[in-house]
Amino acid sequence: MLKRLFKQKTLSKQQLLFRYTDSIANVCIFKLEIGDNQTVFKIIEALFAVFRKFLKLKKTNPKKFDALLLDEDFYDKYISKIEKPPVKEVEDDSNIRDIEELKLEASWQLNYRCEETLIGLTLFINSFEKIWKKAYHDKRHKISVKISLELANLLSELSIDKDNELLIGQFLIFFNSLNNYGVKYYNIEIEPSLYTTAINWYIDIIFQDSIVSNKSFNIRYLNLFDQYFIYSIKMMINLKSSELYESLIGYLTTGEIMSIVV
């Protein structure tokens, strides 16, 4: 079923992608509820396979990628007009000004309404968030760790290429959202996947440690990574997450990070 997604030839493939992805996530939640972990892992792998295929379109077919990534109203209002501006009977400077104004408006939308504008990415992130939260509450640590590690690997891959600031920003916002949720609601011991979403993603990608593979981090993203890592540290302190904070301090002082044991 999922394999047919990218063979559709109409712009409505975005709605098709939404429907299938949300349905798959709901099936995954149901399988979690009945304890069918084997099927859950298969579904997660299939969902990540589609997500990777979606992200690869940025290189292989940018136009198709934009059509799937961007909110349809945004695409119609800005992208389609910027790529193919309306032909005027008399060409003058106003046509150039119109295009520049559209670009400025589009840039504002992308920077300040990113979650709503990058609806294709938000769709996948929301699906993984639903599954992660269910696994978190049911203490299915292997499943929550699987999701966090896969997302960290995707973040690592995005940090190699240029012009991925918006995508990376949404990943980091998502990690911080999981951290806040997980730390706020944990009881006796910290959820193992939080070591990845709060600490390890930064250490593994920037310092190229073992859990996440990154052969060539693009230094242009360092400020963005630093910004969200500092936010993550503030979260640990504000929510009194001593386990996470001590794990971070342990790495900074001894070079040893808390290992993920599930």
N, C-alpha and C positions, 0 to 999 in steps of 0.2 A: 504493500500500500504506500509506504513512505517513499519507495524508489520512484514512484510515478510523479512525485511532486514537481520535480524540476524539468519534466517533459511537457508541461502545459504551455500553451502558446499565447495565452491571453493574460492581461494584467490582473485578472481576477485570481491568478495563482497566489496572490498575497493572502486573500481570504481563505483559499484552499490550504495554504501553509498554516494559517492560524488554526483552522478547524482541526486539521490532522494532529498538529503538535499538542494542542490542548487536550484532544481526545486521548492521545498516547499518554500524556501526563496523568490524566484521570484514571486510565487503566492501571498505570503504575501504582497510584495511590491505593486502588482497590486490591491489587496483588500484595501490597505491603500489609493491608489490613487483615488479609487471610493468611499471611505468613509465607507466601510463595517467593522466597528470596531469590531463587534461581531465575525465575521469570523477571523479577524486578531488575536484576543485573543485566539481563539481555535487553530489556526495554531501555535502560539507561544508556547502554552501549549504542543501541540503534538511534536514540535521540541525539547523542553526541556525534554520531556519524553524520546525521543530517545537518547538525549545527556546524560541523567542520566543512561540509560541502557548501553550506550557505556562505560561510566566511571566505572560502576559497574563490567564490565568485567575484570578490573584490579585485582579484588579479586576472582571472580568466574571462570574466564577462562583467565589467564594471556597471554597464547600463542595467543589466538584469539584477545585479546586486542592489543598486539604488532603488529599483522598482520594488524589490522585496523588503529592503531595509526601511525605507522612508514611508511615513504616513502618506496615504494616497492623496489626501487634500494638499499636503505640502508638496508632494511630487508634481501634481498638476498645476499648482499655483506658481511654483518657483522653478523647479528643475526643467520641466518640459519647455517652459518659456525661455529660460536662459540658454538651453541647448538649441532650441529652434525659435528664435524671436519672430514675432509677427512681421510680415513684410508690409512696409508702408509705401504708398504711392510715391511719396517724395522723401528720399532719404535725407535726414538732417541729424544734428547733434542730439536731439531729443530722444532718438532711438537708443543711443549709447547711454544717455542718462537714465532711461527707463531700465535698461539692463543692469546698470550699476546700483540703482535703487533696489531692484529685485535681489541682487547679490547681498546687499547690506541687510535687507529684511530676512533673507534666508539664513545668513550668518547669525543674526540675533536669535532666531528660532532654534537653531542648532545648539547654540551656547546656553540658552536660558530655558528652553523647553525640550531638552535633549531626550528625556525619557519618553515623552509623547511623540516626538518627531522620529526618533529611531525605533519605531514601533516593532520592526522585525526582530531586532536584538532584544527589546523589552519582552517580547513574547517568549523567546527561549529562556531568558533569565527568570521570568515569572514561573515557567514550567519547572525549572530546576529548583527554584525556591520552594514551591509547593511540595516537591518530593523530599527535599532536604528537611523541611520542617516536620513532615510526617515521620521520617526516619529518626529525627532528633527526639521527638516526643515518645516514640516507640523504642528508643535506645537501640536502634539498628545501626551501630557505629560503622560497620563495614560499608554500608550503603552511603551514609553521610560523608565518610572519608573518601569514598570513590568519587562522589560528585565534586568535592572540594579539590581533590588532586587533579581531576580532569579539567576543571575550570582554571586552575593554576597553570596547567600545561598550555591551555589555549591562550591565557594571558601572556605567557612566555613567548609563544609564537607571534602574537600580535606585536610584542615589544621589539621585534627584530626589524620589521618593515617601517617605512615612513608613513606619515599621514594617517595614523591610527589613534590620535589623541582622544577623539570622541568615544571610540569603541573601548579603549583602555579605561577611560574615565568611568564609563558605565560598569565595567567589570569591578573596578575598585570601590565604587559606590555600593555595588551588590555585596562585596566581601564585608564592607563595614556594616551593612544592614544585617547580615548573618551574625556578625560578631556581637552587635548590640542585642539582637534577639537571643542568641545562645547564652551570652554571659548573664543577661537579665533573668533568664528563666532556669538556669542550671541549679541543681540542688547540692549533691554531695561532691561530685567530681566534674571537672570540665569536660565538655563534649570533645572527643579527640580531633574531629575535623576542624575545630576552631584554631588549633595550632597552625594549620595551613592558612586559613582565611585571615588570621590576625597577625601572624609573624612570618611563617615559613615562605609565603609567596614572595615577600621582599628579599629575604636572605637568599633564597634559592635562585631567584632571577638576577638580582644585582651582583651577588657574590658567586653565582653559578655553582651552587651546592648540588647535592645529589638527587633530591626528590623531584625537582623540576629541571628538565634539560633546556638550557639556553646557551647556544654557542656564540651568539653575537647580539648582545643587548644594545639597542640604539640609545646612545647617551642623551639624545634630545628628550627622552621621556623621564630622565632622572628627577627633575623637579616635580613632575606629576606624581611619581612613585613616592618621593620624599614627603610630599604634602599629605598623601593618604596614609602613609606609614606613621607619621606624626599624629594624625587623627586617631589611628588605631591605638597608639600608645596612650593618648589622652583618655580614650574609651576605657582601657584597662584600669587606669588610675581612678577615673570618675566612678566606675562601676565596681571598684574594689576587687578586681579579678587578680588575686595574688598569684594563682597558678600560672596564668599567662605571663604576667609581669616578671615573675621569678624565672620563667623559662627564657624570656628575652634577656634579662640581666645575666643569666647563666651563659648565654651565647656570647654576649659582649665581653664578659670577663674571662671565660675559659675556652670559647670557641665551640662549645657543645650546646646543641639545641635539643629540646625535648623531642624524643622520638614518638612516632604515632604507633600506639599499641592498641589493637582492637581484638 
